[in-house]
Amino acid sequence: MTAQNELVQKIVVERIKAMDSHVKIALESQQGFLTKEEMLQEVQKGTPTGKKIMAIQLRYLQALKEGLI
């Protein structure tokens, strides 16, 4: 994992930790919903689902920076 990917992973982990404990997300590649804890595990393990969550979070932060949201 590159230094940039590690930084993104750390940022995403902290963003997930800050979420309400009742938050759940649905991803097209998953059956059902992922809980906050499941999201954390996926991101920390670097699974394909975790990488997808990281990419979504990174796109969100870039859009926020650019004033799109």
C-alpha positions in Angstrom: 0.0 0.0 0.0 1.4 3.4 -0.9 1.8 6.2 1.6 -1.1 8.1 -0.1 -3.4 5.0 0.2 -2.4 4.6 3.9 -3.3 8.2 4.5 -6.7 7.9 2.8 -7.3 4.7 4.8 -6.6 6.5 8.1 -8.8 9.4 7.1 -11.7 7.1 6.1 -11.3 5.0 9.3 -11.6 8.2 11.4 -14.6 9.4 9.4 -16.3 6.0 10.0 -15.5 6.1 13.7 -17.1 9.5 13.9 -20.4 8.2 12.4 -23.4 7.5 14.5 -23.5 3.8 15.6 -26.8 3.3 13.8 -25.4 4.2 10.3 -25.7 1.5 7.7 -24.8 1.7 4.0 -25.8 -0.4 1.0 -23.3 -1.1 -1.8 -24.2 -2.5 -5.1 -21.6 -5.3 -4.6 -23.0 -6.4 -1.2 -26.1 -8.2 -0.2 -28.0 -6.1 2.3 -26.4 -3.4 4.4 -23.0 -2.9 6.1 -23.0 -1.6 9.7 -20.5 0.9 11.0 -18.3 -1.9 12.4 -18.4 -3.9 9.2 -17.4 -0.9 7.2 -14.4 -0.4 9.6 -13.4 -4.0 9.3 -13.6 -3.9 5.5 -11.5 -0.7 5.2 -8.9 -1.8 7.8 -8.5 -5.2 6.0 -8.2 -3.5 2.6 -10.8 -5.7 1.0 -12.4 -4.9 -2.3 -15.4 -3.6 -0.4 -13.1 -1.5 1.9 -11.4 -0.1 -1.2 -14.8 0.9 -2.6 -15.7 2.6 0.6 -12.4 4.5 0.6 -13.0 5.6 -3.1 -16.5 6.8 -2.3 -15.2 8.8 0.8 -12.3 10.2 -1.3 -14.7 11.4 -4.0 -16.9 13.0 -1.4 -14.0 14.9 0.2 -12.8 16.0 -3.3 -16.3 17.3 -4.1 -16.4 19.1 -0.8 -13.1 20.7 -1.4 -14.2 21.9 -4.9 -17.4 23.4 -3.5 -19.6 21.0 -5.4 -21.4 20.0 -2.2 
